[in-house]
């Protein structure tokens, strides 16, 4: 089994409560983020504006630590054998914002 996603430790090491940028077509984007450390849920409020057009969106992500995912795998009869820094051959580190876990049946 292979699992790929955000790493709570790495994402939180680089956490920005808010930021904004302008895309190459002139659209202004702004994001505000909140993190609930008990649930592990990151909420992102996004707004955009280009000329007279504008919009908003909100999404939520649950972020896991590699330790918690290894526990969930163990509950399902799997053993995490390897942990990588995203889709690279580098081992996962505390500051890795992505993780790719390789698990096998126990």
PDB file as gemmi writes it, atoms N, CA and C in Angstrom:
CRYST1    1.000    1.000    1.000  90.00  90.00  90.00 P 1                      
ATOM      1  N   UNK A   1       0.840  -1.157   0.000  1.00  0.00           N  
ATOM      2  CA  UNK A   1       0.000   0.000   0.000  1.00  0.00           C  
ATOM      3  C   UNK A   1       0.896   1.234   0.000  1.00  0.00           C  
ATOM      4  N   UNK A   2       0.515   2.221  -0.779  1.00  0.00           N  
ATOM      5  CA  UNK A   2       1.260   3.478  -0.820  1.00  0.00           C  
ATOM      6  C   UNK A   2       0.296   4.596  -0.453  1.00  0.00           C  
ATOM      7  N   UNK A   3       0.745   5.497   0.412  1.00  0.00           N  
ATOM      8  CA  UNK A   3      -0.051   6.655   0.817  1.00  0.00           C  
ATOM      9  C   UNK A   3       0.767   7.919   0.604  1.00  0.00           C  
ATOM     10  N   UNK A   4       0.169   8.919  -0.016  1.00  0.00           N  
ATOM     11  CA  UNK A   4       0.847  10.199  -0.241  1.00  0.00           C  
ATOM     12  C   UNK A   4      -0.055  11.325   0.252  1.00  0.00           C  
ATOM     13  N   UNK A   5       0.527  12.282   0.964  1.00  0.00           N  
ATOM     14  CA  UNK A   5      -0.246  13.430   1.435  1.00  0.00           C  
ATOM     15  C   UNK A   5       0.627  14.376   2.218  1.00  0.00           C  
ATOM     16  N   UNK A   6      -0.022  15.364   2.792  1.00  0.00           N  
ATOM     17  CA  UNK A   6       0.689  16.356   3.592  1.00  0.00           C  
ATOM     18  C   UNK A   6       1.110  15.784   4.929  1.00  0.00           C  
ATOM     19  N   UNK A   7       2.237  16.231   5.418  1.00  0.00           N  
ATOM     20  CA  UNK A   7       2.734  15.841   6.737  1.00  0.00           C  
ATOM     21  C   UNK A   7       2.435  16.973   7.709  1.00  0.00           C  
ATOM     22  N   UNK A   8       1.721  16.671   8.771  1.00  0.00           N  
ATOM     23  CA  UNK A   8       1.352  17.693   9.746  1.00  0.00           C  
ATOM     24  C   UNK A   8       2.571  18.433  10.277  1.00  0.00           C  
ATOM     25  N   UNK A   9       3.612  17.714  10.628  1.00  0.00           N  
ATOM     26  CA  UNK A   9       4.809  18.355  11.185  1.00  0.00           C  
ATOM     27  C   UNK A   9       5.435  19.337  10.199  1.00  0.00           C  
ATOM     28  N   UNK A  10       5.603  18.905   8.961  1.00  0.00           N  
ATOM     29  CA  UNK A  10       6.235  19.755   7.961  1.00  0.00           C  
ATOM     30  C   UNK A  10       5.382  20.946   7.566  1.00  0.00           C  
ATOM     31  N   UNK A  11       4.071  20.726   7.406  1.00  0.00           N  
ATOM     32  CA  UNK A  11       3.173  21.828   7.056  1.00  0.00           C  
ATOM     33  C   UNK A  11       3.161  22.861   8.176  1.00  0.00           C  
ATOM     34  N   UNK A  12       3.107  22.402   9.410  1.00  0.00           N  
ATOM     35  CA  UNK A  12       3.049  23.342  10.527  1.00  0.00           C  
ATOM     36  C   UNK A  12       4.392  24.039  10.754  1.00  0.00           C  
ATOM     37  N   UNK A  13       5.489  23.422  10.351  1.00  0.00           N  
ATOM     38  CA  UNK A  13       6.802  24.077  10.471  1.00  0.00           C  
ATOM     39  C   UNK A  13       6.879  25.299   9.563  1.00  0.00           C  
ATOM     40  N   UNK A  14       6.085  25.302   8.496  1.00  0.00           N  
ATOM     41  CA  UNK A  14       6.084  26.419   7.536  1.00  0.00           C  
ATOM     42  C   UNK A  14       4.769  27.201   7.553  1.00  0.00           C  
ATOM     43  N   UNK A  15       3.993  27.044   8.595  1.00  0.00           N  
ATOM     44  CA  UNK A  15       2.638  27.600   8.658  1.00  0.00           C  
ATOM     45  C   UNK A  15       2.626  29.113   8.473  1.00  0.00           C  
ATOM     46  N   UNK A  16       1.751  29.577   7.586  1.00  0.00           N  
ATOM     47  CA  UNK A  16       1.491  31.004   7.394  1.00  0.00           C  
ATOM     48  C   UNK A  16       0.013  31.242   7.693  1.00  0.00           C  
ATOM     49  N   UNK A  17      -0.284  32.125   8.625  1.00  0.00           N  
ATOM     50  CA  UNK A  17      -1.680  32.416   8.952  1.00  0.00           C  
ATOM     51  C   UNK A  17      -2.386  33.105   7.793  1.00  0.00           C  
ATOM     52  N   UNK A  18      -1.638  33.918   7.025  1.00  0.00           N  
ATOM     53  CA  UNK A  18      -2.234  34.570   5.852  1.00  0.00           C  
ATOM     54  C   UNK A  18      -1.151  34.946   4.866  1.00  0.00           C  
ATOM     55  N   UNK A  19      -1.537  34.951   3.620  1.00  0.00           N  
ATOM     56  CA  UNK A  19      -0.648  35.432   2.561  1.00  0.00           C  
ATOM     57  C   UNK A  19      -1.480  35.819   1.350  1.00  0.00           C  
ATOM     58  N   UNK A  20      -0.839  36.457   0.383  1.00  0.00           N  
ATOM     59  CA  UNK A  20      -1.507  36.882  -0.837  1.00  0.00           C  
ATOM     60  C   UNK A  20      -0.485  36.951  -1.953  1.00  0.00           C  
ATOM     61  N   UNK A  21      -0.974  36.866  -3.176  1.00  0.00           N  
ATOM     62  CA  UNK A  21      -0.110  36.927  -4.352  1.00  0.00           C  
ATOM     63  C   UNK A  21      -0.958  37.282  -5.562  1.00  0.00           C  
ATOM     64  N   UNK A  22      -0.289  37.731  -6.609  1.00  0.00           N  
ATOM     65  CA  UNK A  22      -0.933  38.034  -7.880  1.00  0.00           C  
ATOM     66  C   UNK A  22      -0.427  37.051  -8.924  1.00  0.00           C  
ATOM     67  N   UNK A  23      -1.350  36.427  -9.639  1.00  0.00           N  
ATOM     68  CA  UNK A  23      -0.977  35.459 -10.674  1.00  0.00           C  
ATOM     69  C   UNK A  23      -0.527  36.188 -11.929  1.00  0.00           C  
ATOM     70  N   UNK A  24      -0.018  35.435 -12.889  1.00  0.00           N  
ATOM     71  CA  UNK A  24       0.496  36.035 -14.127  1.00  0.00           C  
ATOM     72  C   UNK A  24      -0.591  36.733 -14.943  1.00  0.00           C  
ATOM     73  N   UNK A  25      -1.865  36.343 -14.748  1.00  0.00           N  
ATOM     74  CA  UNK A  25      -2.942  37.026 -15.488  1.00  0.00           C  
ATOM     75  C   UNK A  25      -3.530  38.205 -14.718  1.00  0.00           C  
ATOM     76  N   UNK A  26      -2.933  38.561 -13.571  1.00  0.00           N  
ATOM     77  CA  UNK A  26      -3.375  39.726 -12.808  1.00  0.00           C  
ATOM     78  C   UNK A  26      -4.411  39.439 -11.738  1.00  0.00           C  
ATOM     79  N   UNK A  27      -4.775  38.173 -11.532  1.00  0.00           N  
ATOM     80  CA  UNK A  27      -5.737  37.831 -10.487  1.00  0.00           C  
ATOM     81  C   UNK A  27      -5.053  37.921  -9.122  1.00  0.00           C  
ATOM     82  N   UNK A  28      -5.701  38.596  -8.173  1.00  0.00           N  
ATOM     83  CA  UNK A  28      -5.191  38.709  -6.817  1.00  0.00           C  
ATOM     84  C   UNK A  28      -5.813  37.600  -5.974  1.00  0.00           C  
ATOM     85  N   UNK A  29      -4.984  36.821  -5.320  1.00  0.00           N  
ATOM     86  CA  UNK A  29      -5.431  35.750  -4.439  1.00  0.00           C  
ATOM     87  C   UNK A  29      -5.001  36.072  -3.015  1.00  0.00           C  
ATOM     88  N   UNK A  30      -5.871  35.773  -2.044  1.00  0.00           N  
ATOM     89  CA  UNK A  30      -5.536  35.932  -0.631  1.00  0.00           C  
ATOM     90  C   UNK A  30      -6.047  34.710   0.120  1.00  0.00           C  
ATOM     91  N   UNK A  31      -5.257  34.265   1.102  1.00  0.00           N  
ATOM     92  CA  UNK A  31      -5.672  33.123   1.911  1.00  0.00           C  
ATOM     93  C   UNK A  31      -5.450  33.418   3.387  1.00  0.00           C  
ATOM     94  N   UNK A  32      -6.408  32.983   4.191  1.00  0.00           N  
ATOM     95  CA  UNK A  32      -6.276  33.000   5.643  1.00  0.00           C  
ATOM     96  C   UNK A  32      -6.448  31.573   6.109  1.00  0.00           C  
ATOM     97  N   UNK A  33      -5.585  31.155   7.041  1.00  0.00           N  
ATOM     98  CA  UNK A  33      -5.585  29.765   7.495  1.00  0.00           C  
ATOM     99  C   UNK A  33      -5.740  29.687   9.009  1.00  0.00           C  
ATOM    100  N   UNK A  34      -6.449  28.646   9.427  1.00  0.00           N  
ATOM    101  CA  UNK A  34      -6.598  28.340  10.850  1.00  0.00           C  
ATOM    102  C   UNK A  34      -6.266  26.867  11.033  1.00  0.00           C  
ATOM    103  N   UNK A  35      -5.626  26.555  12.143  1.00  0.00           N  
ATOM    104  CA  UNK A  35      -5.304  25.150  12.412  1.00  0.00           C  
ATOM    105  C   UNK A  35      -5.809  24.784  13.796  1.00  0.00           C  
ATOM    106  N   UNK A  36      -6.570  23.701  13.860  1.00  0.00           N  
ATOM    107  CA  UNK A  36      -7.059  23.165  15.131  1.00  0.00           C  
ATOM    108  C   UNK A  36      -6.163  21.982  15.486  1.00  0.00           C  
ATOM    109  N   UNK A  37      -5.306  22.162  16.479  1.00  0.00           N  
ATOM    110  CA  UNK A  37      -4.320  21.118  16.797  1.00  0.00           C  
ATOM    111  C   UNK A  37      -4.958  19.876  17.420  1.00  0.00           C  
ATOM    112  N   UNK A  38      -6.137  20.000  18.008  1.00  0.00           N  
ATOM    113  CA  UNK A  38      -6.783  18.826  18.585  1.00  0.00           C  
ATOM    114  C   UNK A  38      -7.349  17.907  17.505  1.00  0.00           C  
ATOM    115  N   UNK A  39      -8.029  18.488  16.513  1.00  0.00           N  
ATOM    116  CA  UNK A  39      -8.610  17.673  15.441  1.00  0.00           C  
ATOM    117  C   UNK A  39      -7.627  17.431  14.304  1.00  0.00           C  
ATOM    118  N   UNK A  40      -6.587  18.278  14.191  1.00  0.00           N  
ATOM    119  CA  UNK A  40      -5.647  18.178  13.086  1.00  0.00           C  
ATOM    120  C   UNK A  40      -6.191  18.762  11.795  1.00  0.00           C  
ATOM    121  N   UNK A  41      -7.230  19.593  11.896  1.00  0.00           N  
ATOM    122  CA  UNK A  41      -7.862  20.142  10.694  1.00  0.00           C  
ATOM    123  C   UNK A  41      -7.332  21.543  10.398  1.00  0.00           C  
ATOM    124  N   UNK A  42      -6.871  21.700   9.163  1.00  0.00           N  
ATOM    125  CA  UNK A  42      -6.424  22.979   8.638  1.00  0.00           C  
ATOM    126  C   UNK A  42      -7.564  23.532   7.777  1.00  0.00           C  
ATOM    127  N   UNK A  43      -8.049  24.723   8.118  1.00  0.00           N  
ATOM    128  CA  UNK A  43      -9.101  25.378   7.353  1.00  0.00           C  
ATOM    129  C   UNK A  43      -8.473  26.527   6.582  1.00  0.00           C  
ATOM    130  N   UNK A  44      -8.752  26.575   5.278  1.00  0.00           N  
ATOM    131  CA  UNK A  44      -8.203  27.618   4.409  1.00  0.00           C  
ATOM    132  C   UNK A  44      -9.360  28.396   3.801  1.00  0.00           C  
ATOM    133  N   UNK A  45      -9.360  29.711   4.060  1.00  0.00           N  
ATOM    134  CA  UNK A  45     -10.343  30.630   3.478  1.00  0.00           C  
ATOM    135  C   UNK A  45      -9.632  31.355   2.333  1.00  0.00           C  
ATOM    136  N   UNK A  46     -10.113  31.189   1.117  1.00  0.00           N  
ATOM    137  CA  UNK A  46      -9.486  31.804  -0.062  1.00  0.00           C  
ATOM    138  C   UNK A  46     -10.438  32.830  -0.677  1.00  0.00           C  
ATOM    139  N   UNK A  47      -9.867  33.940  -1.117  1.00  0.00           N  
ATOM    140  CA  UNK A  47     -10.619  34.930  -1.885  1.00  0.00           C  
ATOM    141  C   UNK A  47      -9.794  35.303  -3.103  1.00  0.00           C  
ATOM    142  N   UNK A  48     -10.464  35.672  -4.164  1.00  0.00           N  
ATOM    143  CA  UNK A  48      -9.767  36.101  -5.376  1.00  0.00           C  
ATOM    144  C   UNK A  48     -10.511  37.270  -5.998  1.00  0.00           C  
ATOM    145  N   UNK A  49      -9.774  38.070  -6.742  1.00  0.00           N  
ATOM    146  CA  UNK A  49     -10.365  39.215  -7.432  1.00  0.00           C  
ATOM    147  C   UNK A  49      -9.582  39.500  -8.706  1.00  0.00           C  
ATOM    148  N   UNK A  50     -10.326  39.686  -9.786  1.00  0.00           N  
ATOM    149  CA  UNK A  50      -9.734  40.101 -11.054  1.00  0.00           C  
ATOM    150  C   UNK A  50     -10.697  41.094 -11.685  1.00  0.00           C  
ATOM    151  N   UNK A  51     -10.297  42.353 -11.694  1.00  0.00           N  
ATOM    152  CA  UNK A  51     -11.197  43.407 -12.179  1.00  0.00           C  
ATOM    153  C   UNK A  51     -12.425  43.482 -11.305  1.00  0.00           C  
ATOM    154  N   UNK A  52     -13.603  43.385 -11.912  1.00  0.00           N  
ATOM    155  CA  UNK A  52     -14.852  43.453 -11.145  1.00  0.00           C  
ATOM    156  C   UNK A  52     -15.338  42.071 -10.691  1.00  0.00           C  
ATOM    157  N   UNK A  53     -14.635  41.028 -11.074  1.00  0.00           N  
ATOM    158  CA  UNK A  53     -15.020  39.667 -10.687  1.00  0.00           C  
ATOM    159  C   UNK A  53     -14.305  39.277  -9.404  1.00  0.00           C  
ATOM    160  N   UNK A  54     -15.015  38.551  -8.530  1.00  0.00           N  
ATOM    161  CA  UNK A  54     -14.396  38.085  -7.292  1.00  0.00           C  
ATOM    162  C   UNK A  54     -15.115  36.837  -6.806  1.00  0.00           C  
ATOM    163  N   UNK A  55     -14.461  36.124  -5.924  1.00  0.00           N  
ATOM    164  CA  UNK A  55     -15.053  34.913  -5.392  1.00  0.00           C  
ATOM    165  C   UNK A  55     -14.383  34.499  -4.095  1.00  0.00           C  
ATOM    166  N   UNK A  56     -15.024  33.572  -3.416  1.00  0.00           N  
ATOM    167  CA  UNK A  56     -14.482  33.028  -2.166  1.00  0.00           C  
ATOM    168  C   UNK A  56     -14.657  31.521  -2.172  1.00  0.00           C  
ATOM    169  N   UNK A  57     -13.891  30.893  -1.332  1.00  0.00           N  
ATOM    170  CA  UNK A  57     -13.953  29.436  -1.198  1.00  0.00           C  
ATOM    171  C   UNK A  57     -13.349  29.071   0.143  1.00  0.00           C  
ATOM    172  N   UNK A  58     -13.813  27.996   0.713  1.00  0.00           N  
ATOM    173  CA  UNK A  58     -13.230  27.480   1.960  1.00  0.00           C  
ATOM    174  C   UNK A  58     -13.039  25.989   1.792  1.00  0.00           C  
ATOM    175  N   UNK A  59     -11.906  25.488   2.246  1.00  0.00           N  
ATOM    176  CA  UNK A  59     -11.722  24.039   2.274  1.00  0.00           C  
ATOM    177  C   UNK A  59     -10.991  23.643   3.541  1.00  0.00           C  
ATOM    178  N   UNK A  60     -11.172  22.386   3.893  1.00  0.00           N  
ATOM    179  CA  UNK A  60     -10.563  21.842   5.111  1.00  0.00           C  
ATOM    180  C   UNK A  60      -9.773  20.593   4.762  1.00  0.00           C  
ATOM    181  N   UNK A  61      -8.646  20.466   5.443  1.00  0.00           N  
ATOM    182  CA  UNK A  61      -7.793  19.287   5.279  1.00  0.00           C  
ATOM    183  C   UNK A  61      -7.468  18.730   6.654  1.00  0.00           C  
ATOM    184  N   UNK A  62      -7.525  17.427   6.786  1.00  0.00           N  
ATOM    185  CA  UNK A  62      -7.029  16.815   8.021  1.00  0.00           C  
ATOM    186  C   UNK A  62      -5.586  16.425   7.772  1.00  0.00           C  
ATOM    187  N   UNK A  63      -4.716  16.919   8.637  1.00  0.00           N  
ATOM    188  CA  UNK A  63      -3.287  16.616   8.532  1.00  0.00           C  
ATOM    189  C   UNK A  63      -2.911  15.592   9.588  1.00  0.00           C  
ATOM    190  N   UNK A  64      -2.153  14.598   9.173  1.00  0.00           N  
ATOM    191  CA  UNK A  64      -1.714  13.538  10.072  1.00  0.00           C  
ATOM    192  C   UNK A  64      -0.202  13.579  10.248  1.00  0.00           C  
ATOM    193  N   UNK A  65       0.252  13.098  11.379  1.00  0.00           N  
ATOM    194  CA  UNK A  65       1.685  12.867  11.565  1.00  0.00           C  
ATOM    195  C   UNK A  65       1.989  11.480  11.002  1.00  0.00           C  
ATOM    196  N   UNK A  66       3.233  11.231  10.618  1.00  0.00           N  
ATOM    197  CA  UNK A  66       3.569   9.881  10.147  1.00  0.00           C  
ATOM    198  C   UNK A  66       3.343   8.830  11.236  1.00  0.00           C  
ATOM    199  N   UNK A  67       3.542   9.221  12.477  1.00  0.00           N  
ATOM    200  CA  UNK A  67       3.315   8.297  13.597  1.00  0.00           C  
ATOM    201  C   UNK A  67       1.861   7.847  13.635  1.00  0.00           C  
ATOM    202  N   UNK A  68       0.936   8.798  13.516  1.00  0.00           N  
ATOM    203  CA  UNK A  68      -0.490   8.460  13.562  1.00  0.00           C  
ATOM    204  C   UNK A  68      -0.895   7.596  12.375  1.00  0.00           C  
ATOM    205  N   UNK A  69      -0.372   7.902  11.203  1.00  0.00           N  
ATOM    206  CA  UNK A  69      -0.689   7.057  10.041  1.00  0.00           C  
ATOM    207  C   UNK A  69      -0.134   5.649  10.208  1.00  0.00           C  
ATOM    208  N   UNK A  70       1.046   5.530  10.794  1.00  0.00           N  
ATOM    209  CA  UNK A  70       1.608   4.196  11.051  1.00  0.00           C  
ATOM    210  C   UNK A  70       0.714   3.423  12.028  1.00  0.00           C  
ATOM    211  N   UNK A  71       0.161   4.124  13.016  1.00  0.00           N  
ATOM    212  CA  UNK A  71      -0.766   3.476  13.962  1.00  0.00           C  
ATOM    213  C   UNK A  71      -2.039   3.028  13.247  1.00  0.00           C  
ATOM    214  N   UNK A  72      -2.581   3.871  12.382  1.00  0.00           N  
ATOM    215  CA  UNK A  72      -3.784   3.499  11.629  1.00  0.00           C  
ATOM    216  C   UNK A  72      -3.513   2.320  10.703  1.00  0.00           C  
ATOM    217  N   UNK A  73      -2.331   2.313  10.089  1.00  0.00           N  
ATOM    218  CA  UNK A  73      -1.949   1.172   9.244  1.00  0.00           C  
ATOM    219  C   UNK A  73      -1.866  -0.104  10.072  1.00  0.00           C  
ATOM    220  N   UNK A  74      -1.238   0.002  11.251  1.00  0.00           N  
ATOM    221  CA  UNK A  74      -1.112  -1.167  12.124  1.00  0.00           C  
ATOM    222  C   UNK A  74      -2.490  -1.703  12.511  1.00  0.00           C  
ATOM    223  N   UNK A  75      -3.439  -0.817  12.786  1.00  0.00           N  
ATOM    224  CA  UNK A  75      -4.807  -1.240  13.105  1.00  0.00           C  
ATOM    225  C   UNK A  75      -5.446  -2.005  11.949  1.00  0.00           C  
ATOM    226  N   UNK A  76      -4.993  -1.714  10.716  1.00  0.00           N  
ATOM    227  CA  UNK A  76      -5.521  -2.386   9.527  1.00  0.00           C  
ATOM    228  C   UNK A  76      -4.670  -3.582   9.114  1.00  0.00           C  
ATOM    229  N   UNK A  77      -3.676  -3.947   9.945  1.00  0.00           N  
ATOM    230  CA  UNK A  77      -2.827  -5.096   9.637  1.00  0.00           C  
ATOM    231  C   UNK A  77      -1.690  -4.789   8.684  1.00  0.00           C  
ATOM    232  N   UNK A  78      -1.289  -3.524   8.588  1.00  0.00           N  
ATOM    233  CA  UNK A  78      -0.192  -3.124   7.706  1.00  0.00           C  
ATOM    234  C   UNK A  78       0.969  -2.569   8.536  1.00  0.00           C  
ATOM    235  N   UNK A  79       2.169  -2.740   8.014  1.00  0.00           N  
ATOM    236  CA  UNK A  79       3.373  -2.205   8.653  1.00  0.00           C  
ATOM    237  C   UNK A  79       3.997  -1.196   7.694  1.00  0.00           C  
ATOM    238  N   UNK A  80       4.234   0.022   8.179  1.00  0.00           N  
ATOM    239  CA  UNK A  80       4.899   1.024   7.348  1.00  0.00           C  
ATOM    240  C   UNK A  80       6.371   0.649   7.276  1.00  0.00           C  
ATOM    241  N   UNK A  81       6.841   0.349   6.072  1.00  0.00           N  
ATOM    242  CA  UNK A  81       8.220  -0.109   5.879  1.00  0.00           C  
ATOM    243  C   UNK A  81       9.157   1.030   5.489  1.00  0.00           C  
ATOM    244  N   UNK A  82       8.621   2.041   4.786  1.00  0.00           N  
ATOM    245  CA  UNK A  82       9.455   3.150   4.323  1.00  0.00           C  
ATOM    246  C   UNK A  82       8.652   4.440   4.353  1.00  0.00           C  
ATOM    247  N   UNK A  83       9.361   5.551   4.582  1.00  0.00           N  
ATOM    248  CA  UNK A  83       8.735   6.877   4.584  1.00  0.00           C  
ATOM    249  C   UNK A  83       9.647   7.825   3.818  1.00  0.00           C  
ATOM    250  N   UNK A  84       9.098   8.443   2.775  1.00  0.00           N  
ATOM    251  CA  UNK A  84       9.882   9.328   1.902  1.00  0.00           C  
ATOM    252  C   UNK A  84       9.375  10.764   1.968  1.00  0.00           C  
ATOM    253  N   UNK A  85      10.254  11.677   1.570  1.00  0.00           N  
ATOM    254  CA  UNK A  85       9.936  13.097   1.464  1.00  0.00           C  
ATOM    255  C   UNK A  85       9.204  13.311   0.137  1.00  0.00           C  
ATOM    256  N   UNK A  86       7.898  13.078   0.127  1.00  0.00           N  
ATOM    257  CA  UNK A  86       7.106  13.195  -1.088  1.00  0.00           C  
ATOM    258  C   UNK A  86       7.527  12.173  -2.123  1.00  0.00           C  
ATOM    259  N   UNK A  87       7.467  12.572  -3.397  1.00  0.00           N  
ATOM    260  CA  UNK A  87       7.813  11.663  -4.490  1.00  0.00           C  
ATOM    261  C   UNK A  87       9.295  11.742  -4.826  1.00  0.00           C  
ATOM    262  N   UNK A  88      10.133  11.714  -3.825  1.00  0.00           N  
ATOM    263  CA  UNK A  88      11.583  11.717  -4.029  1.00  0.00           C  
ATOM    264  C   UNK A  88      12.157  10.459  -3.381  1.00  0.00           C  
ATOM    265  N   UNK A  89      13.440  10.242  -3.568  1.00  0.00           N  
ATOM    266  CA  UNK A  89      14.074   9.097  -2.909  1.00  0.00           C  
ATOM    267  C   UNK A  89      14.707   9.494  -1.575  1.00  0.00           C  
ATOM    268  N   UNK A  90      14.466  10.737  -1.127  1.00  0.00           N  
ATOM    269  CA  UNK A  90      14.989  11.195   0.161  1.00  0.00           C  
ATOM    270  C   UNK A  90      14.120  10.671   1.300  1.00  0.00           C  
ATOM    271  N   UNK A  91      14.737  10.260   2.387  1.00  0.00           N  
ATOM    272  CA  UNK A  91      13.947   9.845   3.546  1.00  0.00           C  
ATOM    273  C   UNK A  91      13.126  11.014   4.089  1.00  0.00           C  
ATOM    274  N   UNK A  92      11.999  10.705   4.668  1.00  0.00           N  
ATOM    275  CA  UNK A  92      11.170  11.735   5.257  1.00  0.00           C  
ATOM    276  C   UNK A  92      11.880  12.348   6.457  1.00  0.00           C  
ATOM    277  N   UNK A  93      11.720  13.667   6.606  1.00  0.00           N  
ATOM    278  CA  UNK A  93      12.286  14.390   7.749  1.00  0.00           C  
ATOM    279  C   UNK A  93      11.167  15.116   8.486  1.00  0.00           C  
ATOM    280  N   UNK A  94      11.476  15.669   9.633  1.00  0.00           N  
ATOM    281  CA  UNK A  94      10.488  16.406  10.415  1.00  0.00           C  
ATOM    282  C   UNK A  94       9.935  17.591   9.635  1.00  0.00           C  
ATOM    283  N   UNK A  95      10.748  18.203   8.794  1.00  0.00           N  
ATOM    284  CA  UNK A  95      10.329  19.387   8.045  1.00  0.00           C  
ATOM    285  C   UNK A  95       9.762  19.063   6.655  1.00  0.00           C  
ATOM    286  N   UNK A  96       9.620  17.792   6.317  1.00  0.00           N  
ATOM    287  CA  UNK A  96       9.023  17.411   5.023  1.00  0.00           C  
ATOM    288  C   UNK A  96       7.549  17.803   5.025  1.00  0.00           C  
ATOM    289  N   UNK A  97       7.132  18.618   4.049  1.00  0.00           N  
ATOM    290  CA  UNK A  97       5.723  19.011   4.017  1.00  0.00           C  
ATOM    291  C   UNK A  97       4.854  17.947   3.340  1.00  0.00           C  
ATOM    292  N   UNK A  98       5.476  17.058   2.583  1.00  0.00           N  
ATOM    293  CA  UNK A  98       4.768  15.923   1.989  1.00  0.00           C  
ATOM    294  C   UNK A  98       5.388  14.635   2.496  1.00  0.00           C  
ATOM    295  N   UNK A  99       4.575  13.603   2.549  1.00  0.00           N  
ATOM    296  CA  UNK A  99       5.117  12.285   2.895  1.00  0.00           C  
ATOM    297  C   UNK A  99       4.514  11.231   1.989  1.00  0.00           C  
ATOM    298  N   UNK A 100       5.348  10.266   1.678  1.00  0.00           N  
ATOM    299  CA  UNK A 100       4.925   9.102   0.918  1.00  0.00           C  
ATOM    300  C   UNK A 100       5.299   7.902   1.772  1.00  0.00           C  
ATOM    301  N   UNK A 101       4.282   7.161   2.214  1.00  0.00           N  
ATOM    302  CA  UNK A 101       4.514   5.999   3.060  1.00  0.00           C  
ATOM    303  C   UNK A 101       4.273   4.731   2.257  1.00  0.00           C  
ATOM    304  N   UNK A 102       5.153   3.758   2.446  1.00  0.00           N  
ATOM    305  CA  UNK A 102       5.024   2.450   1.808  1.00  0.00           C  
ATOM    306  C   UNK A 102       4.779   1.444   2.921  1.00  0.00           C  
ATOM    307  N   UNK A 103       3.648   0.751   2.846  1.00  0.00           N  
ATOM    308  CA  UNK A 103       3.288  -0.217   3.885  1.00  0.00           C  
ATOM    309  C   UNK A 103       3.073  -1.582   3.245  1.00  0.00           C  
ATOM    310  N   UNK A 104       3.267  -2.605   4.047  1.00  0.00           N  
ATOM    311  CA  UNK A 104       3.054  -3.978   3.573  1.00  0.00           C  
ATOM    312  C   UNK A 104       2.159  -4.710   4.552  1.00  0.00           C  
ATOM    313  N   UNK A 105       1.530  -5.755   4.056  1.00  0.00           N  
ATOM    314  CA  UNK A 105       0.674  -6.584   4.903  1.00  0.00           C  
ATOM    315  C   UNK A 105       1.522  -7.288   5.931  1.00  0.00           C  
ATOM    316  N   UNK A 106       1.087  -7.293   7.148  1.00  0.00           N  
ATOM    317  CA  UNK A 106       1.837  -7.915   8.255  1.00  0.00           C  
ATOM    318  C   UNK A 106       1.749  -9.420   8.196  1.00  0.00           C  
TER     319      UNK A 106                                                      
END                                                                             
